[in-house]
Amino acid sequence: MTDPAAVPALFVVNAGSSSIKFKLYRVVGDDIALELGGALDGIGRLPRLKVKDAAGATLVDRSFAADEVATATVAQHVIGDWLLPHLDGYHMIGIGHRVVHGGPTFSGPVIVDDKVMETLTGFIPLAPLHQLSNLDPIRVLRERRPELPQVACFDTAFHRGHPELSERFALPRALYDEGVRRYGFHGLSYEYVASALRLAEPEIAGGRVVVAHLGSGASACALRDGRSIESTMGFTALDGLPMGTRSGALDPGVVLHLIEQKGLSAAEVGRMLYNQSGLLGLSGISNDMRELIASPAPEAALAVEFFCLKVAQAVAALATTLGGLDALVFTAGIGEHSPEVRAGIAGRLAWLGVRLDAAANAAGAPRIEAADSAVPLLVVPTDEERMIGRHTLHMLAGRAG
């Protein structure tokens, strides 16, 4: 029986192939407030569980041997075992999950049942690096806490409603009708940034904005009045910008060459494009932008320059789609924390009237454009977990109603 004095709360899981991020929120009216958040990183390599409370105080910082947390399933149990004693006084109402691909079926969050799980499992080939990792925690928690409703929130959903012109490939129409189309990803991040802009910069939020989500996974999105119009990612999360280990946009003839002339199997090509390319492939050193910037190696400098050039080209292309550019927003790990990358991108957009304030950029200020810049430049921290939490709360409230 539920304690009437218990605080309503929900749990959010953002799972990847080698890490699981999570947050606990209490429900405050029709919104949520952070109670604690953490991650179990380095699964199967150097596992480390680190959790902080809402004030930033460390609650746990524990490392494990690789074989102690060898899989994401084990990691989920480790997190659950640590979390359980910390749930006293809370009444858990549900769990929200980031799921990368909703395919053509799901245009918004959905409460998970057997049929939904079957459908989402069918989308694994569309996002092999992410989808299975997203679904594993759902399976574990359905077994461990079957009474708790779970909500799947999709990275593709924010981009649904794109004009057909932005969704199409130059392929036969029958393939489009079957679902071979540009979906776009990082939608939870873009949705959060759009909501943050409406609060902090309403005049900018209503205009033509390009948001650059730059992290280990990277993409850019054109927003008009806070709605996604076009994104650099397409059918899979492999398209568009170069990423930590992913190639980004590639002449499809290269894939044919690797299969027909080099004799690689489709699986081998997939591993190359997803796991051995991007910054890692360009540099031969690392997929971590921080290491590349710090490295004196010319290969590292090439990788950084390549990344900045491709982002700047994408911004220009998306500005063409929008018919102009009223603001450029940087977000995610590299976008929020690398002044060198922001400067490299802004410098290549000087022909658009972009001017950077070097001091503000170095300080990571919310506004980093110079006084004479024709285009505002903003740094907006993203919060995918909060977006997932809000969707989960609203879905469960609708279910209760």
C-alpha positions as CSV (number, residue, x, y, z in Angstrom):
1,M,0.0,0.0,0.0
2,T,1.3,3.4,-1.0
3,D,2.3,5.8,1.9
4,P,0.0,8.9,1.5
5,A,3.0,11.0,2.6
6,A,5.3,9.6,-0.1
7,V,6.5,12.1,-2.7
8,P,5.5,11.2,-6.3
9,A,8.6,10.5,-8.4
10,L,9.7,9.1,-11.7
11,F,12.9,7.6,-13.0
12,V,14.6,8.4,-16.3
13,V,17.0,6.1,-18.2
14,N,19.2,7.2,-21.1
15,A,21.1,4.1,-22.1
16,G,23.9,3.8,-24.6
17,S,26.1,0.9,-25.6
18,S,28.8,1.5,-23.0
19,S,27.1,3.8,-20.4
20,I,23.7,4.3,-18.7
21,K,22.7,7.7,-17.6
22,F,19.8,8.1,-15.2
23,K,18.0,10.7,-13.1
24,L,15.4,10.6,-10.4
25,Y,12.8,13.4,-10.4
26,R,10.1,14.3,-7.9
27,V,6.8,15.5,-9.3
28,V,6.0,19.1,-8.7
29,G,2.5,20.0,-10.0
30,D,2.7,19.5,-13.8
31,D,6.5,19.6,-13.9
32,I,9.5,17.8,-12.3
33,A,12.4,18.7,-10.1
34,L,15.7,16.8,-10.0
35,E,16.5,14.7,-6.9
36,L,19.6,12.9,-8.1
37,G,21.4,11.9,-11.2
38,G,24.3,9.8,-12.3
39,A,25.8,7.4,-14.8
40,L,27.5,4.0,-15.0
41,D,30.2,4.5,-17.6
42,G,32.8,2.2,-19.1
43,I,30.6,-0.9,-19.1
44,G,32.8,-3.9,-19.9
45,R,36.0,-1.8,-19.8
46,L,36.5,0.5,-16.8
47,P,33.0,0.5,-15.1
48,R,32.4,3.4,-12.8
49,L,29.2,4.4,-11.0
50,K,29.0,8.0,-10.1
51,V,25.9,9.7,-8.6
52,K,25.3,13.2,-7.4
53,D,22.3,14.9,-5.7
54,A,20.5,17.9,-7.0
55,A,23.0,20.2,-5.3
56,G,25.9,18.5,-6.9
57,A,27.2,16.6,-3.8
58,T,28.6,13.2,-4.6
59,L,26.5,10.3,-3.3
60,V,28.6,7.5,-4.7
61,D,31.7,7.2,-6.8
62,R,32.7,3.6,-7.2
63,S,34.8,1.7,-9.8
64,F,34.4,-1.9,-10.7
65,A,36.5,-4.6,-12.4
66,A,35.6,-5.1,-16.0
67,D,34.1,-8.5,-15.4
68,E,31.9,-7.2,-12.5
69,V,29.9,-5.0,-14.9
70,A,30.6,-6.7,-18.3
71,T,27.2,-6.0,-19.9
72,A,24.5,-3.3,-19.9
73,T,22.1,-5.8,-18.3
74,V,24.4,-6.2,-15.4
75,A,24.9,-2.5,-15.2
76,Q,21.1,-2.0,-15.0
77,H,21.0,-4.3,-12.0
78,V,23.9,-2.6,-10.3
79,I,22.1,0.8,-10.7
80,G,18.9,-0.7,-9.4
81,D,20.6,-2.3,-6.4
82,W,22.2,1.0,-5.5
83,L,19.0,3.1,-6.1
84,L,16.6,0.9,-4.2
85,P,17.6,2.1,-0.6
86,H,17.4,5.7,-1.8
87,L,13.8,5.5,-2.8
88,D,12.4,5.5,0.8
89,G,9.8,8.3,1.0
90,Y,9.1,8.3,-2.8
91,H,6.1,6.9,-4.6
92,M,7.4,5.8,-8.0
93,I,4.8,6.5,-10.7
94,G,6.7,5.4,-13.8
95,I,9.9,5.2,-15.8
96,G,10.9,7.1,-18.9
97,H,13.4,5.9,-21.5
98,R,15.2,7.5,-24.4
99,V,14.7,5.3,-27.5
100,V,16.6,6.5,-30.6
101,H,14.3,5.2,-33.4
102,G,10.5,5.3,-33.5
103,G,10.5,4.5,-37.2
104,P,7.4,5.6,-39.2
105,T,5.1,4.2,-36.5
106,F,5.6,6.4,-33.5
107,S,5.4,10.2,-33.8
108,G,5.3,10.8,-30.0
109,P,6.0,9.2,-26.6
110,V,4.2,5.9,-26.0
111,I,3.5,3.6,-23.0
112,V,5.4,0.4,-23.5
113,D,3.5,-2.9,-23.8
114,D,4.4,-6.2,-25.6
115,K,3.2,-5.0,-29.0
116,V,5.3,-1.7,-28.7
117,M,8.4,-3.7,-27.7
118,E,7.9,-6.0,-30.7
119,T,7.7,-3.0,-33.0
120,L,10.7,-1.2,-31.5
121,T,12.8,-4.4,-31.7
122,G,12.0,-4.4,-35.4
123,F,13.8,-1.0,-35.7
124,I,17.1,-2.3,-34.4
125,P,18.6,-2.6,-37.9
126,L,17.9,1.2,-38.4
127,A,20.0,2.1,-35.4
128,P,22.2,-0.9,-34.5
129,L,24.5,1.2,-32.3
130,H,21.7,2.5,-30.1
131,Q,18.3,0.8,-30.3
132,L,19.2,-2.5,-28.6
133,S,21.0,-0.6,-25.8
134,N,17.8,1.5,-25.4
135,L,15.5,-1.5,-25.2
136,D,17.6,-3.6,-22.8
137,P,16.8,-1.5,-19.7
138,I,13.1,-1.6,-20.6
139,R,13.2,-5.4,-20.6
140,V,15.1,-5.5,-17.3
141,L,12.8,-3.1,-15.6
142,R,9.6,-4.8,-16.9
143,E,10.9,-8.0,-15.3
144,R,12.1,-6.2,-12.1
145,R,9.3,-3.7,-11.6
146,P,6.3,-5.0,-13.8
147,E,3.9,-2.8,-11.9
148,L,5.5,0.4,-13.0
149,P,4.4,1.9,-16.4
150,Q,7.3,2.6,-18.8
151,V,7.3,5.3,-21.4
152,A,9.4,5.3,-24.6
153,C,10.4,8.8,-25.8
154,F,11.9,8.9,-29.3
155,D,14.8,10.9,-30.8
156,T,12.9,10.8,-34.1
157,A,9.6,12.2,-32.8
158,F,10.5,15.9,-32.8
159,H,11.3,15.7,-36.5
160,R,8.1,14.1,-37.6
161,G,6.0,16.5,-39.6
162,H,9.0,17.6,-41.8
163,P,8.0,18.7,-45.2
164,E,8.2,15.8,-47.7
165,L,10.9,17.7,-49.5
166,S,13.1,17.3,-46.4
167,E,12.2,13.7,-45.8
168,R,12.8,12.3,-49.3
169,F,15.9,10.6,-50.8
170,A,16.3,10.7,-54.6
171,L,15.2,7.0,-54.7
172,P,12.2,5.3,-56.1
173,R,8.9,6.4,-54.5
174,A,8.1,2.9,-53.4
175,L,11.0,2.9,-50.9
176,Y,9.7,6.2,-49.3
177,D,6.3,4.6,-49.0
178,E,8.0,1.6,-47.2
179,G,9.6,3.9,-44.7
180,V,13.0,4.6,-46.3
181,R,13.1,8.3,-45.6
182,R,15.0,10.9,-43.6
183,Y,13.9,10.7,-39.9
184,G,16.4,12.9,-38.1
185,F,17.7,12.2,-34.5
186,H,18.8,14.0,-31.3
187,G,15.2,15.1,-31.2
188,L,14.9,15.1,-27.5
189,S,17.9,17.4,-27.3
190,Y,16.5,19.8,-29.9
191,E,13.1,19.8,-28.3
192,Y,14.7,20.8,-24.9
193,V,16.8,23.5,-26.5
194,A,13.8,24.9,-28.3
195,S,11.9,25.0,-25.0
196,A,14.8,26.7,-23.2
197,L,15.0,29.3,-26.0
198,R,11.4,30.1,-25.6
199,L,12.0,31.0,-22.0
200,A,15.4,32.7,-22.3
201,E,15.3,34.3,-25.8
202,P,11.7,34.4,-27.0
203,E,12.4,36.7,-30.0
204,I,15.2,34.4,-31.2
205,A,13.1,31.2,-30.5
206,G,10.4,32.4,-32.9
207,G,12.8,32.9,-35.8
208,R,15.1,30.9,-38.0
209,V,17.5,29.0,-35.8
210,V,20.2,26.4,-36.5
211,V,21.1,24.2,-33.4
212,A,24.3,22.3,-33.6
213,H,24.2,19.3,-31.2
214,L,27.9,18.4,-31.1
215,G,29.0,15.5,-29.0
216,S,30.2,12.0,-29.6
217,G,27.2,11.8,-31.8
218,A,26.7,15.0,-33.8
219,S,24.1,16.6,-35.9
220,A,22.5,20.0,-36.7
221,C,18.9,21.0,-37.0
222,A,17.0,23.8,-38.6
223,L,14.2,25.2,-36.4
224,R,11.5,27.7,-37.5
225,D,9.4,29.0,-34.7
226,G,10.7,26.2,-32.5
227,R,9.8,23.4,-34.9
228,S,12.2,21.1,-36.7
229,I,12.3,21.7,-40.4
230,E,15.3,19.7,-41.5
231,S,18.2,17.8,-39.9
232,T,21.5,16.6,-41.0
233,M,20.8,13.0,-39.8
234,G,18.6,10.9,-42.1
235,F,17.5,7.3,-42.3
236,T,19.9,6.3,-39.5
237,A,22.1,8.1,-37.0
238,L,25.1,7.5,-39.3
239,D,24.3,10.3,-41.7
240,G,25.4,14.0,-41.7
241,L,28.2,15.3,-39.6
242,P,31.4,13.3,-38.8
243,M,31.2,12.0,-35.2
244,G,33.4,10.3,-32.6
245,T,33.5,7.0,-34.4
246,R,30.8,7.4,-37.1
247,S,31.6,8.6,-40.6
248,G,28.7,10.9,-41.2
249,A,27.7,11.7,-44.8
250,L,29.5,9.4,-47.3
251,D,29.4,8.9,-51.1
252,P,27.4,5.6,-51.3
253,G,29.8,4.6,-54.0
254,V,32.4,4.1,-51.3
255,V,30.2,1.5,-49.7
256,L,29.9,-0.3,-53.0
257,H,33.6,-0.1,-53.5
258,L,34.3,-1.6,-50.0
259,I,31.9,-4.5,-50.7
260,E,32.7,-5.2,-54.4
261,Q,36.4,-4.3,-54.7
262,K,37.7,-4.8,-51.2
263,G,35.6,-7.8,-50.4
264,L,34.2,-6.6,-47.1
265,S,30.9,-8.0,-45.9
266,A,28.0,-5.8,-45.1
267,A,28.7,-6.4,-41.4
268,E,32.3,-5.4,-41.8
269,V,31.4,-2.2,-43.6
270,G,28.9,-1.5,-40.8
271,R,31.5,-1.9,-38.1
272,M,33.9,0.4,-40.0
273,L,31.3,3.2,-40.5
274,Y,29.9,3.0,-37.0
275,N,32.9,2.2,-34.9
276,Q,36.2,3.0,-36.8
277,S,35.5,6.2,-38.6
278,G,34.7,9.8,-37.7
279,L,37.3,11.6,-35.5
280,L,38.9,8.3,-34.6
281,G,39.3,7.2,-38.2
282,L,40.5,10.7,-39.4
283,S,43.1,11.0,-36.6
284,G,44.1,7.4,-35.9
285,I,44.5,8.7,-32.3
286,S,41.2,9.2,-30.5
287,N,37.4,9.8,-30.8
288,D,37.6,12.3,-28.0
289,M,37.7,15.9,-29.1
290,R,39.5,17.0,-25.9
291,E,42.4,14.7,-26.6
292,L,42.6,15.8,-30.2
293,I,42.7,19.5,-29.4
294,A,45.4,18.8,-26.8
295,S,47.5,16.6,-29.2
296,P,50.4,18.1,-31.2
297,A,50.0,15.5,-33.9
298,P,49.0,16.9,-37.4
299,E,46.5,14.0,-37.8
300,A,44.7,15.3,-34.7
301,A,44.6,18.9,-36.0
302,L,43.3,17.5,-39.4
303,A,40.4,15.7,-37.6
304,V,39.4,18.9,-35.6
305,E,39.6,21.1,-38.8
306,F,37.6,18.6,-40.8
307,F,34.9,18.5,-38.0
308,C,34.7,22.3,-37.9
309,L,34.5,22.6,-41.7
310,K,31.7,20.0,-42.0
311,V,29.6,21.7,-39.2
312,A,30.0,25.1,-40.8
313,Q,28.9,23.7,-44.2
314,A,25.9,22.1,-42.5
315,V,24.9,25.4,-40.8
316,A,25.1,27.1,-44.2
317,A,23.0,24.4,-45.9
318,L,20.4,24.5,-43.2
319,A,20.3,28.4,-43.3
320,T,19.5,27.9,-47.0
321,T,16.5,25.7,-46.1
322,L,15.3,28.3,-43.6
323,G,15.8,31.2,-46.0
324,G,18.1,33.0,-43.6
325,L,19.7,32.6,-40.2
326,D,18.5,34.5,-37.1
327,A,20.7,32.6,-34.6
328,L,23.2,29.7,-34.2
329,V,23.0,27.6,-31.0
330,F,25.7,25.3,-29.8
331,T,24.8,22.4,-27.4
332,A,25.9,19.0,-26.2
333,G,29.3,18.0,-24.9
334,I,31.6,19.5,-27.5
335,G,29.2,22.4,-28.3
336,E,28.9,23.4,-24.7
337,H,32.5,22.9,-23.6
338,S,34.8,23.4,-26.5
339,P,35.6,27.1,-27.3
340,E,38.1,25.9,-29.9
341,V,35.5,24.1,-31.9
342,R,33.0,26.9,-31.6
343,A,35.6,29.4,-32.8
344,G,36.6,27.1,-35.7
345,I,33.0,26.9,-36.8
346,A,32.2,30.6,-36.4
347,G,35.3,31.6,-38.3
348,R,34.2,29.7,-41.3
349,L,30.8,31.4,-41.2
350,A,32.3,35.0,-41.2
351,W,30.9,35.5,-44.7
352,L,27.4,35.2,-43.1
353,G,28.3,38.1,-40.8
354,V,29.1,35.8,-37.9
355,R,31.5,37.4,-35.4
356,L,32.6,35.8,-32.2
357,D,33.4,37.5,-28.9
358,A,36.7,35.7,-28.0
359,A,36.4,36.4,-24.3
360,A,32.8,35.4,-24.0
361,N,33.5,32.2,-26.0
362,A,36.5,31.3,-23.8
363,A,34.3,31.7,-20.7
364,G,31.4,29.7,-22.2
365,A,29.0,32.5,-21.7
366,P,25.3,32.1,-22.8
367,R,25.8,34.6,-25.6
368,I,29.2,34.5,-27.4
369,E,28.6,36.8,-30.4
370,A,30.6,40.1,-30.8
371,A,28.6,43.4,-30.8
372,D,28.9,43.7,-34.6
373,S,27.8,40.1,-35.3
374,A,24.9,39.8,-37.8
375,V,23.9,36.5,-36.2
376,P,23.4,35.9,-32.5
377,L,25.6,33.0,-31.2
378,L,24.3,31.1,-28.1
379,V,25.5,28.3,-25.9
380,V,22.5,26.4,-24.5
381,P,23.1,23.3,-22.2
382,T,20.8,20.5,-23.3
383,D,19.0,18.2,-20.9
384,E,17.5,15.1,-22.7
385,E,16.7,13.5,-19.4
386,R,14.5,16.4,-18.3
387,M,12.7,16.3,-21.6
388,I,12.1,12.5,-21.2
389,G,10.9,13.1,-17.7
390,R,8.4,15.8,-18.8
391,H,7.0,13.5,-21.6
392,T,6.7,10.6,-19.1
393,L,4.8,12.7,-16.6
394,H,2.4,14.0,-19.2
395,M,1.8,10.6,-20.7
396,L,1.1,9.1,-17.3
397,A,-1.2,12.0,-16.4
398,G,-3.1,11.5,-19.6
399,R,-3.4,7.8,-18.8
400,A,-4.7,8.5,-15.3
401,G,-7.2,11.0,-16.8
